[in-house]
Amino acid sequence: MADIISEYEDRLPIKILGEIKNNLPKGISDSKLKKIMEAVYDEYSNAKAHPGESVGLIAAESIGEPGTQMTLNTFHFAGVAEMNVTLGLPRIIEILDGRKELDNPMMEIYLKKPYASGKKVEELRHLALQIKETKLKDISTEFTINIADFTIEVSLDKDKMKEIELTNSKVMDAILKQLKGYNIKDNKDSLVLKARSKEDVFNDAYKTKEKIKGITVKGIKGISQVLPVKREDEFVIITAGSNLADVLQLEEVDAYRTTTNNIFEIEQVLGIEAARQSIINEIFKVIESQGLNVDVRHIMLVADTMCVSGTLKGITRYGVVSDKSSVLARASFETPIKHIINAALVGEVDNLDSVVENVMVNQPVPIGTGLPSLAVKAPQKAKEK
């Protein structure tokens, strides 16, 4: 058996050979194994791209054509404000443009046992409330400024504070961490803030009053809504807003499966390879939800193009197009005069190696049958003579 598999070591990739070894039934005969190996090799040979084939063009057509049939819809979670999911063409554009600010950032937080089972519903609800960001304005009924001594009084909603297990001292600590130069006095039902500086100006007090409304007193910054949802046999917390780095530090969270739809966050926290896989997953999810069919290899090529430099770049004039070595190829996309002038200033040379620049100068393009070139004398011997 090992001998038959070893025959294909230089003909099949190591990954495919590994998958074959792992999935073979026990006690398989040599003749059956030979047939399997031949069938795999034929399939692999047919799947390979021919030298000179325009894989980028085919990938663009394969994604672009179904893209024209995509709807421009947004899905809303019933009964929950702010919980929207961008689907269809807008989501594809969001991913491929490499946008850092998403319309609807979201997370899917998978949990460890016993939270995932949902048997302890109260614990699950409690955990969801711990994750949700609570701002000072959410637990306050009123913000007032005393003009006599320029103090700011924050009236607290004790019922809301009790629900999320917040005390006056915890709120004071949170304010002091995020607001410098102020003293806080606890009046049980309210907190009074006074500036340490002598210069008291109403305008400064008003600015501070508006600023403290947005101070996070509990939960994870950026997560505005949480919704526990049952998926098959387990509960998953879906969030509006995203903060992968902080969520992964929670003990109750399953860090191996928790994900966000913000690819830049994945790149920062988990690295470029994780970001590449995330691009593939997110595009595939959109295409599948629309009932369309695109070969995953086309999506993988797009993901590779976006991540090949080691940092995530969108398919825009500021992203992957700006990295092209050819001046004419960069100029063909957008803002041609700017590219040509900048190249002329530094004396840049275009070797006309790729497709776009050869089309522009009316030469045969180096793809397909245009790839081989005819040399009457070997270039090295010609130089010697």
Secondary structure in CASP SS format (residue, H / E / C, confidence):
PFRMAT SS
TARGET T0000
AUTHOR 0000-0000-0000
METHOD secondary structure of the structure
MODEL  1
M C 1.00
A H 1.00
D H 1.00
I H 1.00
I H 1.00
S H 1.00
E H 1.00
Y C 1.00
E C 1.00
D C 1.00
R C 1.00
L C 1.00
P C 1.00
I H 1.00
K H 1.00
I H 1.00
L H 1.00
G H 1.00
E H 1.00
I H 1.00
K H 1.00
N H 1.00
N H 1.00
L C 1.00
P C 1.00
K C 1.00
G C 1.00
I C 1.00
S C 1.00
D H 1.00
S H 1.00
K H 1.00
L H 1.00
K H 1.00
K H 1.00
I H 1.00
M H 1.00
E H 1.00
A H 1.00
V H 1.00
Y H 1.00
D H 1.00
E H 1.00
Y H 1.00
S H 1.00
N H 1.00
A H 1.00
K C 1.00
A C 1.00
H C 1.00
P C 1.00
G C 1.00
E C 1.00
S C 1.00
V H 1.00
G H 1.00
L H 1.00
I H 1.00
A H 1.00
A H 1.00
E H 1.00
S H 1.00
I H 1.00
G H 1.00
E H 1.00
P H 1.00
G H 1.00
T C 1.00
Q C 1.00
M C 1.00
T C 1.00
L C 1.00
N C 1.00
T E 1.00
F E 1.00
H E 1.00
F C 1.00
A C 1.00
G C 1.00
V C 1.00
A C 1.00
E C 1.00
M C 1.00
N E 1.00
V E 1.00
T E 1.00
L C 1.00
G H 1.00
L H 1.00
P H 1.00
R H 1.00
I H 1.00
I H 1.00
E H 1.00
I H 1.00
L H 1.00
D C 1.00
G C 1.00
R C 1.00
K C 1.00
E C 1.00
L C 1.00
D C 1.00
N C 1.00
P C 1.00
M E 1.00
M E 1.00
E E 1.00
I E 1.00
Y E 1.00
L E 1.00
K C 1.00
K C 1.00
P C 1.00
Y C 1.00
A C 1.00
S C 1.00
G C 1.00
K C 1.00
K C 1.00
V H 1.00
E H 1.00
E H 1.00
L H 1.00
R H 1.00
H H 1.00
L H 1.00
A H 1.00
L H 1.00
Q H 1.00
I H 1.00
K C 1.00
E C 1.00
T E 1.00
K E 1.00
L H 1.00
K H 1.00
D H 1.00
I H 1.00
S E 1.00
T E 1.00
E E 1.00
F E 1.00
T E 1.00
I E 1.00
N E 1.00
I C 1.00
A C 1.00
D C 1.00
F C 1.00
T E 1.00
I E 1.00
E E 1.00
V E 1.00
S E 1.00
L E 1.00
D C 1.00
K H 1.00
D H 1.00
K H 1.00
M H 1.00
K H 1.00
E H 1.00
I C 1.00
E C 1.00
L C 1.00
T C 1.00
N H 1.00
S H 1.00
K H 1.00
V H 1.00
M H 1.00
D H 1.00
A H 1.00
I H 1.00
L H 1.00
K H 1.00
Q H 1.00
L C 1.00
K C 1.00
G C 1.00
Y E 1.00
N E 1.00
I E 1.00
K E 1.00
D E 1.00
N C 1.00
K C 1.00
D C 1.00
S E 1.00
L E 1.00
V E 1.00
L E 1.00
K E 1.00
A E 1.00
R C 1.00
S C 1.00
K C 1.00
E C 1.00
D C 1.00
V C 1.00
F H 1.00
N H 1.00
D H 1.00
A H 1.00
Y H 1.00
K H 1.00
T H 1.00
K H 1.00
E H 1.00
K H 1.00
I H 1.00
K H 1.00
G C 1.00
I C 1.00
T E 1.00
V E 1.00
K E 1.00
G C 1.00
I C 1.00
K C 1.00
G C 1.00
I C 1.00
S C 1.00
Q E 1.00
V E 1.00
L E 1.00
P E 1.00
V E 1.00
K E 1.00
R E 1.00
E C 1.00
D C 1.00
E E 1.00
F E 1.00
V E 1.00
I E 1.00
I E 1.00
T E 1.00
A E 1.00
G C 1.00
S C 1.00
N C 1.00
L H 1.00
A H 1.00
D H 1.00
V H 1.00
L C 1.00
Q C 1.00
L C 1.00
E C 1.00
E C 1.00
V E 1.00
D C 1.00
A C 1.00
Y C 1.00
R C 1.00
T C 1.00
T E 1.00
T E 1.00
N C 1.00
N C 1.00
I H 1.00
F H 1.00
E H 1.00
I H 1.00
E H 1.00
Q H 1.00
V H 1.00
L H 1.00
G C 1.00
I H 1.00
E H 1.00
A H 1.00
A H 1.00
R H 1.00
Q H 1.00
S H 1.00
I H 1.00
I H 1.00
N H 1.00
E H 1.00
I H 1.00
F H 1.00
K H 1.00
V H 1.00
I H 1.00
E H 1.00
S H 1.00
Q C 1.00
G C 1.00
L C 1.00
N C 1.00
V C 1.00
D C 1.00
V H 1.00
R H 1.00
H H 1.00
I H 1.00
M H 1.00
L H 1.00
V H 1.00
A H 1.00
D H 1.00
T H 1.00
M H 1.00
C H 1.00
V C 1.00
S C 1.00
G C 1.00
T C 1.00
L C 1.00
K C 1.00
G C 1.00
I C 1.00
T C 1.00
R C 1.00
Y C 1.00
G C 1.00
V H 1.00
V H 1.00
S H 1.00
D H 1.00
K C 1.00
S C 1.00
S C 1.00
V H 1.00
L H 1.00
A H 1.00
R H 1.00
A H 1.00
S H 1.00
F H 1.00
E C 1.00
T C 1.00
P H 1.00
I H 1.00
K H 1.00
H H 1.00
I H 1.00
I H 1.00
N H 1.00
A H 1.00
A H 1.00
L H 1.00
V H 1.00
G C 1.00
E C 1.00
V C 1.00
D C 1.00
N C 1.00
L C 1.00
D C 1.00
S C 1.00
V H 1.00
V H 1.00
E H 1.00
N H 1.00
V H 1.00
M H 1.00
V C 1.00
N C 1.00
Q C 1.00
P C 1.00
V C 1.00
P C 1.00
I C 1.00
G H 1.00
T H 1.00
G H 1.00
L C 1.00
P C 1.00
S C 1.00
L C 1.00
A C 1.00
V C 1.00
K C 1.00
A C 1.00
P H 1.00
Q H 1.00
K H 1.00
A H 1.00
K H 1.00
E H 1.00
K C 1.00
END
